[in-house]
Amino acid sequence: MTDPSHLRPDDRADFEAVLRHAPGTADIRRALGADPTGPAAAHLRAHAHADDIAAAAEEPYRSGLAVRRAARYEARGPLGPGRLPPALAVLTPLVAITSAAALLLTGGLLRVADAVGPLPGSLVAAGWTLALVAAVTGLVPLAALLRTALCRHPVPHPETAITLPCSPPDTLTPCPARAREDRTPCSD
C-alpha cells in the first residue's frame, strides 16, 4: 500500500487501518460474493491503492480538516466568547483567598511586632475584605451549580432506557451501543 502523501501524518495510520479492515467486512464480502464472474473483486484489488482512494475522498477529507481547524481555533482562544465568566468564577475566589491570607498574615505579624502607623490595621482590614470577597465569589458559583442540579430532569434508569438497534459486529455500519462499551478504534 503506497503512502498517501496528501494526508496529514496523524490521519495516515487510521486511513490505512480502515483500508485493511474494509475488505473483511460482511457488506463488502456480500457484494463481492454476489458477483459470480469476479470482475468486481479484480476491480477492487486494482483500485485498492491508498493514493487512489485518498484522491477520491479528498473533498470530504478537506472539509473535515476545515472543521477540525475551526474547532482548534475556537478552543485556542483563552477568552473567547462565553469564557470570561467561568474563568472569573474559578479564579476570583482563589486569588482573593490567597491575597487575604497573605494580607492577614502580614498585618498580624506587623501588629505583633508593634509596628508604628496605620499599615498593620490597613493590611488586616484589606485581608478581611478580600476574605469576604472570596466567600461571596465562592458561594455564587456554588449556588448556580446547586440551582442547575435541582432544575435538571432526572435521567432514566439504564434498565428502562431505550436501546438502539445494533449492526452486526463485522460491518462498517456504526453501532452506538457498541461504541459506548468498546473504546478501541476500528476494533470490529
C-alpha positions as CSV (number, residue, x, y, z in Angstrom):
1,M,0.0,0.0,0.0
2,T,1.5,3.3,-1.0
3,D,1.8,6.3,1.3
4,P,-1.0,8.8,0.7
5,S,1.2,11.9,0.7
6,H,-1.5,14.5,0.9
7,L,-2.9,13.0,4.1
8,R,-1.9,14.5,7.4
9,P,0.6,12.3,9.4
10,D,-1.8,11.8,12.3
11,D,-4.6,10.6,9.9
12,R,-2.4,8.2,7.8
13,A,-2.4,5.3,10.3
14,D,-6.2,5.5,10.7
15,F,-6.7,5.6,7.0
16,E,-4.5,2.6,6.3
17,A,-6.2,0.7,9.2
18,V,-9.6,1.3,7.6
19,L,-8.3,0.2,4.2
20,R,-7.0,-3.1,5.7
21,H,-10.2,-3.6,7.6
22,A,-12.8,-2.8,4.9
23,P,-12.4,-5.9,2.6
24,G,-13.1,-8.2,5.5
25,T,-16.4,-6.7,6.4
26,A,-19.7,-8.5,5.7
27,D,-21.0,-5.8,3.5
28,I,-18.1,-5.9,1.1
29,R,-17.8,-9.7,1.2
30,R,-21.5,-10.0,0.4
31,A,-21.1,-7.5,-2.5
32,L,-18.2,-9.4,-3.9
33,G,-19.9,-12.7,-3.4
34,A,-22.9,-11.5,-5.4
35,D,-20.7,-11.1,-8.5
36,P,-20.1,-14.6,-9.7
37,T,-17.7,-13.7,-12.6
38,G,-15.3,-11.9,-10.3
39,P,-14.7,-8.6,-12.2
40,A,-15.8,-6.7,-9.1
41,A,-13.1,-8.3,-6.9
42,A,-10.5,-7.7,-9.6
43,H,-11.6,-4.0,-9.9
44,L,-11.5,-3.7,-6.1
45,R,-7.9,-5.1,-6.0
46,A,-6.8,-2.9,-8.9
47,H,-8.1,0.3,-7.2
48,A,-7.3,-0.6,-3.6
49,H,-4.3,1.7,-3.5
50,A,-4.3,4.3,-0.8
51,D,-3.5,7.2,-3.2
52,D,-6.5,6.4,-5.4
53,I,-8.9,6.1,-2.5
54,A,-7.5,9.2,-0.8
55,A,-7.8,11.2,-4.1
56,A,-11.4,10.1,-4.4
57,A,-12.2,11.2,-0.8
58,E,-10.2,14.4,-1.0
59,E,-13.1,16.8,-0.9
60,P,-14.7,15.3,2.3
61,Y,-11.3,15.0,3.9
62,R,-10.6,18.7,3.2
63,S,-13.9,19.7,4.7
64,G,-13.2,17.5,7.7
65,L,-9.8,19.2,8.1
66,A,-11.5,22.6,7.9
67,V,-14.0,21.7,10.7
68,R,-11.1,20.3,12.8
69,R,-9.1,23.5,12.2
70,A,-12.1,25.7,13.2
71,A,-12.6,23.7,16.3
72,R,-9.0,24.1,17.3
73,Y,-9.1,27.8,16.6
74,E,-12.2,28.2,18.7
75,A,-10.7,26.2,21.5
76,R,-7.4,28.0,21.3
77,G,-8.6,31.5,22.4
78,P,-8.4,31.6,26.2
79,L,-11.0,34.4,26.5
80,G,-13.3,33.6,23.5
81,P,-17.0,34.3,23.7
82,G,-18.6,33.0,26.8
83,R,-15.3,32.0,28.5
84,L,-14.7,35.1,30.7
85,P,-17.4,34.5,33.3
86,P,-16.4,30.9,34.0
87,A,-12.7,31.9,34.2
88,L,-13.6,34.7,36.7
89,A,-15.9,32.3,38.7
90,V,-13.0,30.0,39.2
91,L,-10.0,32.4,39.5
92,T,-11.6,35.2,41.6
93,P,-12.1,33.1,44.8
94,L,-8.7,31.5,44.5
95,V,-6.9,34.8,44.1
96,A,-9.0,36.6,46.7
97,I,-8.4,33.9,49.4
98,T,-4.7,33.7,48.7
99,S,-4.4,37.5,48.9
100,A,-6.5,37.6,52.0
101,A,-4.3,35.1,53.7
102,A,-1.1,37.0,52.8
103,L,-2.5,40.3,53.9
104,L,-3.9,38.9,57.2
105,L,-0.6,37.2,58.0
106,T,1.5,40.2,57.2
107,G,-0.8,42.6,59.1
108,G,-1.0,40.3,62.1
109,L,2.8,39.9,62.2
110,L,3.2,43.7,62.0
111,R,0.7,44.1,64.9
112,V,2.6,41.5,67.0
113,A,5.9,43.3,66.2
114,D,4.3,46.6,67.4
115,A,4.8,48.4,64.1
116,V,4.1,52.1,64.2
117,G,1.4,53.7,61.9
118,P,-1.7,52.6,60.2
119,L,-0.2,50.0,58.0
120,P,-0.9,46.9,60.2
121,G,-4.5,47.9,60.6
122,S,-4.9,48.6,56.9
123,L,-3.4,45.3,55.9
124,V,-5.7,43.4,58.3
125,A,-8.8,45.3,57.1
126,A,-7.9,44.7,53.5
127,G,-7.3,41.0,54.3
128,W,-10.8,40.7,55.9
129,T,-12.3,42.5,52.9
130,L,-10.6,40.0,50.5
131,A,-11.8,37.1,52.7
132,L,-15.4,38.4,52.3
133,V,-14.9,38.7,48.5
134,A,-13.6,35.2,48.4
135,A,-16.5,33.9,50.4
136,V,-19.1,35.7,48.2
137,T,-17.4,34.7,44.9
138,G,-17.1,31.2,46.1
139,L,-20.7,30.9,47.1
140,V,-22.2,32.4,43.9
141,P,-20.9,29.7,41.6
142,L,-21.8,27.1,44.2
143,A,-25.4,28.4,44.3
144,A,-25.6,28.4,40.5
145,L,-24.4,24.8,40.4
146,L,-26.9,23.8,43.0
147,R,-29.7,25.6,41.1
148,T,-28.7,23.8,37.9
149,A,-28.6,20.4,39.6
150,L,-32.1,21.0,41.1
151,C,-33.6,22.1,37.9
152,R,-32.4,19.2,35.7
153,H,-34.8,16.5,34.8
154,P,-33.9,13.1,36.3
155,V,-32.0,10.7,34.0
156,P,-33.9,7.5,33.2
157,H,-32.6,4.3,34.8
158,P,-30.4,2.2,32.5
159,E,-32.9,-0.8,32.5
160,T,-35.7,1.4,31.3
161,A,-33.7,3.3,28.7
162,I,-34.4,2.8,25.1
163,T,-31.9,0.5,23.5
164,L,-30.7,1.3,19.9
165,P,-30.6,-1.5,17.4
166,C,-27.1,-2.6,16.7
167,S,-25.5,-3.7,13.4
168,P,-23.5,-7.0,13.1
169,P,-20.0,-6.7,14.5
170,D,-18.2,-7.3,11.2
171,T,-19.8,-4.4,9.2
172,L,-18.8,-0.8,8.7
173,T,-22.1,0.5,10.0
174,P,-21.7,2.3,13.3
175,C,-23.3,0.9,16.4
176,P,-24.0,3.4,19.2
177,A,-24.4,0.6,21.8
178,R,-21.1,-1.0,21.0
179,A,-19.4,2.4,20.8
180,R,-20.3,3.1,24.5
181,E,-18.8,-0.3,25.6
182,D,-15.8,-0.6,23.3
183,R,-13.3,2.3,23.2
184,T,-10.8,0.8,20.8
185,P,-10.8,2.5,17.4
186,C,-11.9,0.3,14.4
187,S,-11.9,-2.8,16.5
188,D,-14.9,-4.6,15.0
